[in-house]
Amino acid sequence: MAGTSGSPLPEGIGPAARRLAQELRALKDARGLTLTQLGAQTHYSRASWERWLNGKRLITPDALVAFATRYGVEAPPLMALLDRARSGDTGAFADGRGSSARGPAAQDNVAEARTHGPAGSRIAQLPPTTSDFTGRLEQITRLRAALTPGSGDPGQVSIAAVTGGGGLGKTTLAVHVAHLVAGRFPDGQLYVDLLGACEAQARAPEDVLEEWLRTLGEDPATLPPRLDERAALFRSLLSKSRMLVLLDNARDIEQIRPLLPAANTCAVLVTSRNRMAELPGAYKLGLESLPDDEAWTLLAQLAGVSRLAAEPEASAELLRACGGIPLALRIAGARLAARANWRVSTLAQRLGDERRRLDELEIGDLAARASFQVSYAALAKTESPDGLSPARAFRLLGLVTGPDIGLPAAAALLGLTARRAERVLESLVDGHLLESPTPDRYRMHDLIRLYAAEQVRRDEEPSERDAAVARLTGWYLATAARANAWLAPQARPVPLEPIPLSCPAPEFDVHEQALAWCDTERANLSAAVQCAAAHGCHEYAWKLAAALLGFYNLRRHLADWTVTHQAGLAAAEAAGDRVGQAWIHNNLGFVYFYWEESDRKALTCFERSLEIRIELEDLTGQAIALNNMGGAYHRLGDPDEGMRCLERSQEIRETLGDRLGVGMSCLNIGCIYVGSQRPALAEPYLHRALAIVEELGNRQLTVTTLNNLGEVYIQLQDQEAAKQYLERSLSLSRELGDVPGQALALQSLAKAYYDAGEGEVALPLWQQSLELYESVSDPVAEDVRAELAEAGFGGTR
């Protein structure tokens, strides 16, 4: 045939094999396909296609069906050529030595082709595959491997189950794979949509068997009436067959058990929103969202590659809004394809509004909301022995605005014990409305969360919503307060009344446990503060924000610190809570210390806190505010006023007998003297501070005091003494996970070694310090760069 590409076909190849290779080459060339494209689009390697098209190997039935399905080619004529080539051709593939090269596997295929007749006589009930199918290569490979006839023991049929939530493309994938492996099953394919996602519409297995038995040639008038009899007849008819059975949208194991053949020459492919945990001996594939590259490819096939490439940022926003769900991507792509005058950014902006995202993801008979509704409706009919229906649990989880939720927090939200909550949550996992990425942690896909949020607004009274948020935030608050006692032992505890909890807050035995919990829950804690404020839980909102002070200070999460405290301040002001306002003003001032050029804001916050503390006659609070004002004045270039504030703070603390407070005042007075290059005045204050904080076992303040003593001895040019204090500080700050403390100790150690003439030791210390400051976006990093440059290391990283 003219116009074909590739190497000349080898001598000795049989006529049917030659004709088949020529046909495939012509079809490939007519579509302008490269070998690379052919491999990617059919999920076979480029090298395999090179061998098949050049007659070095005979194409496999699976690959031939994949080719025909992907490019809309009539499969029967090609399959007939393949059958002839396998059964009657002489000719070599690989080495050109004739039929002797085929071996036992080829002989089995010959027997198969002769026994089961021509391809045209097969039962072929599979729906058509989608022409724009893309991605899922790993899943396709696994499913194809699982659907191998004859791989099991006699009486053991090969079964693969594709499970997942609505809109993930279970049916699309299953139909695509079924077409790819159809060549393995010369007696054909049976297909049924069991409608199991909707209980009221689910197909009865006896009705399905009636249809299939008629298809297999049985007289309708003689069909047995009972389900077990029909199932037995079905198994008998398939006992000598090689047939693929696709059970789409199965409800549960009870619905599909009668539809399973027993012959190991058959295979069954199942799709379901149920996890099908009871399906014996099956390969189970839990389908998840598409990865970013595959999602982009699918969207590009629908909307146009050049269109997405022209607006990369908007395209990325659109992909994020769709969350990798194929149904959402298809809807978005179809909407763009139908609106040639729309920019990608137009749709991205519309989907960016969470309140209307599900409204926007709809076109024709495709709708993301409708897909989720099917699963939710099924939940409404499910009762729970734990007193809370899965449907209500699903709704209440729509109140969670963090990225995930731990089991104890979820139990608090639902008002259940952890054990009872786990049973309800796992039922949602089984229904693919909730994911469990790790034990005892759960998350919702963003689009499902939006749907759950719609349902909780629609079906729950406002008072019930607020109560659930209060239970969740109360649990976070109780736990965060315990963590803060470890992370900021010097800080005044947030005032708490007993919080009723259905699931106890965890206890922390060591500093590291408290820090690890905060690290894990960081995003959820920030979201909880804002959620509590939005639902009128004002007291919990500001107290949770305040209880995170130690964590935010250690990790320098300045953005979280600012956002939570601004929300907490708004909540305290909305409630007219003067105590809360004083707390949050003080903590906000503290965070402003770490933002560049924000010292004036910090002082203003401390002054407001002091005003309220005086109004409340809170002496301890006044001492705290004055202490912090002293630091702010010093940074603003007024050390004398700063010293007056610190001395007043110390007087109050001495009067109250607040030994830790006295230690903090001594520390801060010493800091001011260090900052004004008066080390001799700083030294006694810092030594007194060190004695107090070490006696009280406050390791966090010990780190700070040791760092300042190191700086004192650098200024006094006693480098050996400086190194001793700084090494102690570095070791302790590493134990505590105190990144800023480590960075400062390393920075000061570098200066001590450099001043001692050991620049080769100083350089890596400065570099480590810089990396740590940069890791927490601390502006002190600029000071380190300046020190490196001054020391002659300006171009070094």
C-alpha positions in Angstrom: 0.0 0.0 0.0 1.5 3.3 -1.0 2.5 6.0 1.4 3.5 3.7 4.3 6.4 4.5 6.5 9.1 2.5 8.3 11.7 -0.1 7.3 11.0 -2.6 4.6 9.0 -5.6 5.9 11.4 -8.6 6.4 11.6 -11.6 4.1 9.8 -14.8 5.2 6.9 -13.0 6.8 3.5 -14.7 6.1 0.9 -13.0 3.8 -1.6 -12.3 6.6 1.0 -10.9 8.9 2.4 -8.8 6.0 -1.0 -7.4 5.1 -1.8 -6.6 8.8 1.5 -4.7 9.3 0.8 -2.8 6.0 -2.7 -1.9 7.1 -1.5 -0.6 10.5 1.3 1.4 8.9 -1.2 3.0 6.5 -3.7 3.8 9.2 -0.9 5.4 11.3 0.4 7.5 8.4 -3.1 8.6 7.4 -3.5 10.1 10.9 0.0 11.8 10.9 1.1 9.9 14.0 4.6 9.5 15.2 5.7 6.3 17.0 6.0 8.3 20.2 2.4 9.6 19.9 1.1 6.2 19.0 2.7 4.7 22.1 1.5 7.4 24.5 -2.1 7.3 23.2 -2.5 3.5 23.2 -0.4 2.9 26.4 2.1 0.6 24.6 5.8 1.4 24.2 7.2 3.1 21.2 9.6 0.2 20.8 6.7 -2.3 20.7 5.0 -0.3 18.0 8.2 -0.1 15.9 8.4 -3.9 16.0 4.8 -4.4 15.2 4.6 -2.0 12.3 7.9 -3.3 10.8 6.8 -6.9 11.0 9.5 -7.9 13.6 6.8 -9.0 16.0 3.1 -9.9 15.5 0.9 -7.4 17.3 -1.0 -8.6 20.4 -4.8 -8.7 20.4 -4.9 -6.2 23.3 -2.8 -3.7 21.3 -4.8 -4.2 18.2 -8.0 -3.4 20.0 -6.4 -0.4 21.7 -5.4 0.9 18.3 -8.9 0.3 16.8 -10.6 1.9 19.8 -8.4 4.9 20.0 -8.5 5.8 16.3 -12.1 4.8 15.4 -11.0 1.9 13.2 -13.2 -1.1 12.4 -11.7 -3.9 14.6 -13.2 -7.1 13.1 -11.3 -7.0 9.7 -8.0 -6.4 11.6 -8.8 -9.1 14.1 -9.5 -11.5 11.3 -6.1 -10.8 9.8 -4.5 -11.3 13.1 -6.3 -14.6 13.6 -5.2 -15.8 10.2 -1.6 -14.6 10.9 -1.5 -16.5 14.2 -3.2 -19.7 12.9 -1.9 -20.2 9.4 1.0 -17.9 8.5 4.5 -19.2 8.3 6.9 -16.5 9.1 9.1 -15.2 11.7 8.8 -12.2 14.0 12.0 -11.2 15.8 14.5 -13.5 14.0 12.8 -14.3 10.6 13.2 -18.1 11.1 9.6 -19.1 10.5 6.9 -20.6 12.7 9.3 -22.6 14.8 10.0 -19.4 16.7 6.5 -19.1 18.1 6.7 -21.5 21.0 4.0 -22.8 23.4 2.2 -19.5 24.0 1.7 -19.0 20.2 0.3 -22.5 19.9 -2.2 -21.8 22.7 -3.4 -18.7 20.8 -3.8 -20.8 17.6 -6.0 -23.2 19.5 -8.0 -20.3 20.9 -8.6 -18.8 17.5 -9.8 -22.0 16.0 -12.1 -23.0 18.9 -13.9 -19.7 19.2 -14.4 -18.7 15.7 -14.2 -15.4 13.9 -14.2 -12.1 15.7 -17.5 -11.0 14.1 -19.5 -13.7 16.0 -18.6 -12.3 19.4 -21.1 -10.8 21.8 -20.0 -7.1 22.1 -22.0 -5.1 24.6 -19.3 -2.7 25.7 -20.2 1.0 25.4 -17.9 3.1 23.1 -14.8 4.5 24.8 -14.2 8.3 24.8 -12.0 9.5 22.0 -10.3 12.0 24.3 -9.3 9.6 27.1 -6.0 10.5 28.6 -3.8 9.6 31.5 -4.3 6.9 34.1 -1.4 4.9 32.6 -0.4 3.2 35.9 -3.9 2.3 36.7 -4.5 0.9 33.1 -1.4 -1.2 33.4 -2.5 -2.7 36.7 -6.0 -3.4 35.5 -4.8 -5.0 32.3 -2.5 -7.3 34.4 -5.4 -8.2 36.7 -7.8 -9.1 33.8 -5.8 -12.1 32.5 -7.9 -15.2 31.6 -6.6 -18.5 32.9 -4.4 -16.9 35.5 -6.3 -18.3 38.5 -7.0 -21.8 39.7 -10.0 -23.7 38.1 -13.2 -22.1 39.3 -11.4 -18.9 40.2 -12.4 -16.0 37.9 -10.2 -13.0 37.6 -11.9 -9.9 39.1 -10.8 -6.3 39.2 -12.8 -3.6 41.0 -12.4 0.2 40.3 -13.8 2.2 43.2 -14.0 5.9 43.9 -16.3 8.8 44.5 -18.5 10.5 41.9 -17.0 12.2 39.0 -13.6 10.5 39.1 -14.1 8.6 35.9 -14.6 5.1 37.1 -16.8 4.1 34.2 -14.7 5.9 31.6 -11.6 4.1 32.8 -13.3 0.7 33.0 -14.7 0.9 29.5 -11.4 2.0 28.1 -9.5 -0.8 29.8 -12.2 -3.3 28.7 -11.7 -2.3 25.1 -7.9 -2.7 25.5 -8.2 -6.3 26.8 -11.2 -7.3 24.7 -8.9 -9.3 22.3 -8.2 -11.7 25.2 -11.8 -12.7 25.3 -12.8 -14.1 21.9 -16.3 -15.0 23.1 -17.0 -11.3 23.7 -18.1 -9.0 26.4 -21.2 -8.6 28.6 -22.0 -5.2 30.0 -24.6 -3.8 32.4 -25.1 -0.6 34.2 -26.3 -1.7 37.6 -27.4 1.8 38.7 -26.2 1.0 42.2 -25.4 4.5 43.1 -29.1 5.2 43.5 -30.8 2.6 45.8 -34.2 3.2 44.2 -33.0 2.6 40.7 -30.5 -0.3 41.4 -31.0 -3.2 38.9 -32.1 -6.5 40.4 -29.6 -9.3 39.5 -32.3 -11.6 38.4 -33.4 -9.1 35.8 -29.9 -8.7 34.6 -29.5 -12.5 34.3 -32.7 -12.7 32.3 -31.3 -10.3 29.7 -27.9 -12.0 29.6 -29.3 -15.5 29.3 -31.4 -14.4 26.4 -28.3 -12.8 24.8 -26.4 -16.1 25.3 -29.1 -17.9 23.3 -31.5 -19.3 26.0 -35.2 -19.4 25.3 -37.0 -16.8 27.5 -39.9 -19.2 28.0 -37.7 -21.8 29.6 -35.7 -19.6 31.9 -35.8 -20.7 35.6 -37.7 -18.2 37.9 -35.3 -18.2 40.9 -32.2 -16.1 41.2 -30.0 -18.9 42.3 -31.1 -21.1 39.4 -30.5 -18.3 36.8 -27.1 -17.7 38.3 -26.2 -21.4 38.1 -27.3 -21.5 34.5 -25.2 -18.4 33.7 -22.1 -20.0 35.2 -22.7 -23.2 33.3 -23.0 -21.3 30.0 -19.7 -19.4 30.6 -17.8 -22.4 32.0 -16.2 -23.1 28.6 -16.0 -19.5 27.4 -13.5 -16.7 27.3 -15.7 -13.8 28.1 -15.2 -10.4 29.8 -18.0 -9.2 32.1 -18.2 -5.5 33.0 -20.4 -4.7 36.0 -20.8 -0.9 36.0 -22.0 1.2 39.0 -22.4 -1.7 41.4 -24.2 -1.1 44.6 -22.6 -3.8 46.8 -21.4 -7.4 46.9 -24.9 -8.8 47.2 -26.0 -7.2 43.9 -23.0 -8.6 41.9 -22.4 -12.0 43.5 -25.0 -13.8 41.3 -23.5 -12.1 38.2 -20.0 -13.6 38.6 -18.9 -16.4 36.4 -16.9 -19.2 37.9 -14.6 -20.1 35.0 -11.0 -19.0 35.2 -11.1 -18.3 31.5 -13.4 -15.4 32.1 -12.7 -12.0 33.8 -14.9 -9.5 35.6 -14.4 -5.8 35.8 -16.5 -3.9 38.4 -17.0 -0.2 39.1 -18.6 1.1 42.3 -18.8 4.0 44.7 -18.6 1.3 47.4 -15.1 0.1 48.4 -16.2 -3.5 47.7 -14.1 -4.7 50.6 -16.0 -8.0 50.7 -15.3 -8.9 47.1 -13.2 -12.1 47.4 -9.9 -12.4 45.5 -10.4 -9.2 43.6 -7.7 -6.7 42.6 -9.1 -3.4 44.0 -8.1 -0.1 42.5 -9.2 3.0 44.5 -9.4 5.8 42.0 -8.2 9.3 43.0 -8.1 12.7 41.4 -5.9 13.1 38.3 -2.4 14.5 38.9 -1.7 17.9 37.6 -0.1 16.9 34.3 -2.9 14.5 33.3 -5.5 17.1 34.4 -3.9 19.7 32.1 -3.8 17.3 29.2 -7.5 16.4 29.6 -8.5 20.1 29.8 -6.3 20.9 26.8 -7.9 18.3 24.7 -11.3 19.8 25.3 -10.4 23.5 25.4 -7.4 23.7 23.2 -3.7 23.5 24.0 -2.9 26.9 22.6 -5.7 28.5 24.6 -4.4 27.2 27.9 -0.8 27.9 27.0 -1.6 31.5 26.3 -2.9 32.0 29.9 -0.8 29.8 32.1 -1.7 31.4 35.4 -5.4 31.3 34.7 -5.1 27.8 33.5 -3.4 26.8 36.7 -6.2 28.5 38.7 -8.8 26.6 36.7 -7.1 23.3 37.3 -6.9 24.0 41.0 -10.6 24.8 41.1 -11.5 21.5 39.4 -9.3 19.6 41.8 -8.3 16.9 39.4 -11.8 15.5 39.1 -12.3 14.4 35.5 -16.0 15.3 35.5 -15.2 18.8 36.6 -12.4 19.1 34.1 -14.7 17.9 31.3 -17.4 20.4 32.3 -14.9 23.3 32.4 -13.3 22.2 29.1 -16.7 21.9 27.4 -17.8 25.3 28.7 -14.6 26.9 27.2 -15.0 25.0 24.0 -18.6 26.3 23.6 -17.5 29.9 24.4 -14.8 30.8 22.0 -14.9 34.4 23.0 -14.2 33.7 26.7 -10.7 34.0 28.1 -9.6 31.1 30.3 -9.3 33.7 33.1 -13.0 34.4 32.8 -14.0 30.9 33.8 -11.2 30.7 36.3 -12.5 33.8 38.1 -16.1 32.4 38.1 -14.8 29.1 39.6 -12.6 31.0 42.1 -15.7 32.0 44.0 -16.4 29.0 46.2 -20.0 30.1 46.7 -20.8 29.6 43.0 -18.3 27.0 42.0 -20.7 24.1 41.9 -23.2 26.3 39.9 -20.5 26.9 37.3 -19.5 23.3 37.0 -22.6 22.4 35.0 -23.2 22.0 31.2 -25.9 20.1 29.5 -26.5 16.8 31.4 -23.1 17.1 33.1 -23.1 18.5 36.6 -20.7 18.0 39.5 -23.4 18.7 42.1 -25.7 16.0 40.6 -22.9 13.5 40.9 -22.3 14.2 44.6 -26.1 14.3 45.2 -26.4 10.6 44.2 -23.9 9.6 47.0 -25.5 11.9 49.5 -29.0 10.6 48.8 -27.8 7.1 49.5 -26.4 8.2 52.9 -29.8 9.7 53.9 -31.2 6.1 53.9 -28.4 4.8 56.1 -28.9 4.6 59.9 -26.1 4.5 62.4 -26.1 2.6 65.7 -23.9 5.4 67.0 -26.8 7.9 67.1 -25.6 10.1 64.3 -26.5 9.3 60.7 -23.7 9.3 58.1 -25.6 11.9 56.2 -25.6 14.3 59.2 -21.9 13.6 59.8 -21.2 14.4 56.2 -23.0 17.7 56.5 -21.3 18.7 59.7 -17.9 18.0 58.1 -18.8 20.7 55.6 -18.1 23.1 58.5 -14.5 22.2 58.5 -12.4 24.7 56.6 -9.0 23.3 57.3 -7.3 20.9 54.9 -8.0 17.8 57.0 -9.1 16.7 60.4 -7.9 14.2 63.0 -10.1 11.6 64.5 -10.3 13.3 68.0 -11.2 16.7 66.5 -13.8 15.1 64.2 -15.3 13.3 67.2 -15.5 16.6 69.0 -17.2 18.2 66.0 -19.8 15.4 65.8 -20.3 15.2 69.6 -19.2 11.6 69.7 -16.6 9.5 71.4 -13.6 8.7 69.2 -14.6 5.1 68.8 -18.2 5.9 67.7 -17.0 8.7 65.5 -14.5 6.4 63.7 -17.3 4.0 62.7 -19.3 6.8 61.2 -16.3 8.4 59.4 -15.2 5.0 58.0 -18.6 4.5 56.5 -18.1 7.8 54.6 -14.7 6.6 53.5 -16.3 3.4 52.2 -18.7 5.5 50.3 -15.9 7.7 48.8 -17.2 10.9 50.3 -14.3 11.1 52.7 -10.6 10.1 52.3 -8.3 8.7 55.0 -4.8 9.4 53.8 -3.3 8.1 57.0 -4.7 6.3 60.0 -7.0 8.5 62.1 -6.9 11.4 59.7 -9.6 12.4 57.2 -10.1 14.9 54.4 -12.6 15.8 51.8 -11.9 16.7 48.2 -12.5 20.5 47.8 -15.5 20.1 45.5 -17.1 17.5 47.9 -16.4 19.9 50.8 -18.3 22.7 49.0 -21.2 20.3 48.4 -21.2 19.3 52.1 -21.1 23.0 53.1 -24.2 23.6 50.9 -26.0 20.7 52.7 -25.1 21.9 56.2 -26.4 25.4 55.4 -29.6 23.9 53.9 -30.4 21.1 56.4 -28.9 22.3 59.8 -30.4 25.0 61.9 -27.9 27.9 62.5 -27.8 27.1 66.2 -26.8 23.5 65.4 -24.1 24.7 63.1 -22.7 27.1 65.7 -22.8 24.4 68.4 -20.8 22.1 66.2 -18.2 24.7 65.5 -18.0 25.5 69.2 -17.4 21.8 70.0 -14.6 21.6 67.4 -13.0 24.9 68.4 -13.3 24.1 72.1 -11.3 20.9 71.5 -8.6 22.7 69.6 -8.5 25.3 72.3 -8.1 22.8 75.1 -5.3 21.0 73.3 -3.5 24.2 72.1 -3.5 25.5 75.7 -1.8 22.3 76.9 0.7 22.6 74.0 1.4 26.3 74.8 2.3 25.4 78.4 5.2 23.4 77.0 6.1 25.8 74.1 5.9 29.0 76.1 6.2 28.2 79.8 7.2 31.8 80.5 3.9 33.0 79.1 0.8 33.8 81.1 -1.7 31.0 80.6 -4.8 31.9 78.6 -7.8 32.0 81.1 -10.0 29.0 80.5 -13.2 27.7 82.0 -13.8 24.0 81.9 -14.6 23.0 78.3 -17.1 20.1 77.8 -15.5 17.6 75.4 -17.0 14.3 74.0 -13.4 13.3 73.2 -10.7 14.2 75.7 -7.9 16.6 74.6 -4.5 14.9 74.5 -1.9 15.3 77.2 1.7 16.1 76.2 4.5 14.5 78.1 7.4 16.4 76.5 8.1 19.6 74.6 8.6 17.7 71.4 5.1 16.1 71.5 3.5 19.5 71.9 5.5 21.0 69.0 4.8 18.0 66.7 1.0 18.3 67.4 1.1 22.0 66.5 3.1 21.4 63.4 0.6 18.7 62.2 -2.4 20.9 63.0 -1.0 24.2 61.9 -3.4 24.9 59.0 -6.4 23.5 60.9 -5.7 25.7 63.9 -5.6 28.9 61.8 -8.8 27.8 60.0 -10.5 27.0 63.3 -9.9 30.5 64.7 -11.4 32.1 61.6 -14.3 29.6 61.5 -15.1 30.3 65.2 -15.1 34.0 64.6 -17.4 33.6 61.6 -19.9 31.5 63.6 -20.0 33.9 66.6 -17.9 31.7 68.9 -16.0 34.9 69.9 -14.5 33.8 73.2 -13.1 30.6 71.7 -11.8 32.5 68.7 -9.6 34.9 70.6 -8.5 32.4 73.2 -7.4 29.9 70.6 -5.4 32.6 68.8 -3.8 33.6 72.1 -3.0 30.0 72.9 -0.9 29.7 69.7 1.6 32.4 70.8 4.3 30.0 71.8 4.1 27.9 68.6 4.1 30.9 66.3 7.0 32.4 68.1 9.1 29.3 67.9 8.3 28.6 64.3 8.0 32.3 63.2 4.8 31.6 61.3 4.2 35.3 61.0 1.4 35.2 58.4 -0.6 32.7 60.5 0.2 34.7 63.6 -1.1 37.9 62.1 -4.2 36.4 60.5 -5.4 34.5 63.6 -4.8 37.4 65.9 -6.6 39.9 63.6 -9.6 37.5 63.5 -9.3 37.0 67.3 -9.2 40.8 67.9 -12.3 41.3 65.7 -14.1 38.5 67.7 -13.2 40.1 71.0 -14.3 43.5 69.9 -17.6 42.0 68.5 -18.2 40.5 71.9 -17.2 43.6 73.8 -14.6 41.4 75.6 -12.0 43.8 77.1 -9.9 41.0 78.5 -9.7 39.4 75.1 -8.9 42.7 73.5 -6.0 43.3 75.9 -4.6 39.8 75.3 -4.7 40.1 71.5 -3.4 43.6 71.3 -0.4 42.5 73.3 0.2 39.4 71.1 -0.3 41.4 67.9 2.4 43.8 69.1 4.7 40.9 69.6 4.3 39.7 66.1 4.9 43.2 64.7 8.3 43.0 66.2 9.2 40.5 63.5 7.8 42.4 60.5 10.2 44.9 59.0 9.4 48.5 59.8 6.5 47.6 62.1 8.0 48.7 65.5 5.7 51.7 65.7 2.7 49.3 65.2 4.1 47.1 67.9 4.3 50.0 70.4 0.8 51.1 69.6 -0.5 47.6 70.3 1.3 47.4 73.6 0.0 50.8 74.6 -3.6 49.8 73.9 -3.1 46.6 75.9 -1.7 48.6 78.8 -4.7 51.0 78.7 -7.1 48.1 79.0 -5.0 46.4 81.7 -5.1 49.6 83.8 -8.9 49.8 83.3 -9.2 46.2 84.4 -6.8 46.8 87.4 -4.8 43.8 86.1 -1.3 44.3 87.5 0.2 41.2 85.9 -1.1 42.3 82.5 0.3 45.8 83.1 3.7 44.4 83.9 3.6 42.4 80.6 2.6 45.4 78.5 5.2 47.6 80.1 7.9 45.0 79.5 7.0 44.8 75.8 6.8 48.5 75.5 10.4 48.7 76.8 11.6 46.6 73.9 9.6 48.6 71.4 11.0 51.9 72.6 14.5 50.5 72.4 14.0 49.4 68.8 12.5 52.8 67.9 15.8 54.5 69.1 14.6 55.6 72.6 16.4 53.3 75.0 15.9 55.7 78.0 12.1 55.5 77.7 12.5 51.8 77.1 14.5 51.4 80.3 11.9 53.4 82.3 9.1 51.0 81.1 11.2 47.9 82.0 12.0 49.2 85.4 8.3 49.9 86.1 7.5 46.4 84.9 10.2 44.9 87.2 8.8 46.9 90.2 5.3 45.5 89.7 6.7 42.0 89.4 8.8 42.3 92.5 5.7 43.5 94.4 3.6 40.6 93.1 6.4 38.1 93.9 6.4 37.0 90.3 9.8 35.4 90.2 9.6 34.4 86.5 8.4 37.9 85.6 11.4 39.3 87.5 13.7 37.1 85.5 12.1 38.3 82.2 12.5 41.9 83.2 16.2 41.4 84.0 16.6 39.6 80.7 15.0 42.5 78.8 17.0 45.2 80.7 20.1 43.2 79.8 19.0 43.1 76.1 18.7 46.9 76.0 22.2 47.3 77.4 23.5 44.8 74.9 21.8 46.6 72.1 23.3 49.9 73.2 26.8 48.4 73.4 27.0 48.6 77.2 28.0 45.0 78.0 29.3 45.8 81.5 25.9 47.0 82.5 24.1 44.1 80.8 26.2 41.4 82.4 24.8 41.4 86.0 21.2 41.6 84.8 21.6 38.7 82.4 23.4 36.5 85.0 20.5 37.2 87.4 18.0 36.3 84.7 19.9 33.1 83.9 19.9 32.0 87.5 16.2 32.5 87.8 15.1 30.9 84.5 17.4 27.9 85.1 16.1 27.5 88.6 12.5 27.5 87.3 13.4 25.1 84.5 12.3 27.5 81.7 14.4 26.3 78.8 13.0 28.7 76.3 14.1 31.8 78.3 17.3 30.0 79.0 18.1 29.9 75.3 17.4 33.7 75.0 19.5 34.5 78.0 22.4 32.4 76.9 22.4 34.1 73.5 22.5 37.5 75.0 25.3 36.5 77.4 27.2 35.3 74.4 26.8 38.7 72.8 27.9 40.4 76.0 31.2 38.5 75.9 31.7 39.2 72.2 31.5 42.9 73.0 33.8 42.4 76.0 36.2 40.6 73.5 36.2 37.5 75.7 35.6 35.1 72.7 36.1 31.9 74.7 33.4 32.8 77.2 31.1 33.8 74.4 31.6 30.5 72.6 30.7 28.6 75.8 27.4 30.4 76.3 26.5 30.2 72.6 27.3 26.5 72.3 25.0 25.8 75.3 22.3 28.0 73.6 22.7 26.2 70.3 22.4 22.8 71.8 19.3 23.6 73.9 17.6 25.5 71.0 18.0 22.4 68.8 16.4 20.2 71.5 13.5 22.6 71.6 13.1 22.9 67.8 13.6 26.7 68.3 14.6 27.8 64.8 15.1 31.5 65.6 17.2 30.6 68.7 19.4 28.3 66.7 19.8 31.0 64.0 20.9 33.6 66.5 23.3 31.3 68.3 24.9 30.4 65.0 25.1 34.0 64.0 26.8 35.0 67.2 29.1 32.0 67.2 30.2 33.0 63.7 31.1 36.5 65.0 33.0 35.1 68.0 35.1 32.8 65.8 35.7 35.5 63.2 36.8 38.0 65.9 39.1 35.2 67.2 40.8 35.0 63.8 39.1 31.7 62.8 37.3 32.8 59.6 37.3 29.3 58.1 35.2 28.2 61.1 33.0 31.3 61.1 31.9 31.0 57.4 29.8 27.8 57.6 28.2 29.0 60.9 27.1 32.2 59.2 25.8 30.2 56.2 23.8 27.9 58.5 22.4 30.9 60.3 21.3 32.5 57.1 19.6 29.4 55.9 17.6 29.2 59.1 16.6 32.8 59.1 15.5 32.5 55.5 13.5 29.3 56.3 11.2 31.3 58.6 11.3 34.6 56.5 13.1 36.4 59.3 14.3 39.9 58.2 17.5 39.3 60.4 18.7 37.4 57.3 19.7 40.8 55.9 21.9 41.4 58.9 23.7 38.1 58.3 24.3 39.0 54.7 25.7 42.3 55.7 28.0 40.6 58.2 29.2 38.1 55.5 29.9 41.0 53.2 31.8 42.9 55.8 33.9 39.9 56.6 34.8 39.5 52.9 32.4 36.6 52.2 29.8 38.6 50.3 29.6 36.3 47.3 29.4 33.1 49.3 26.3 31.1 50.0 
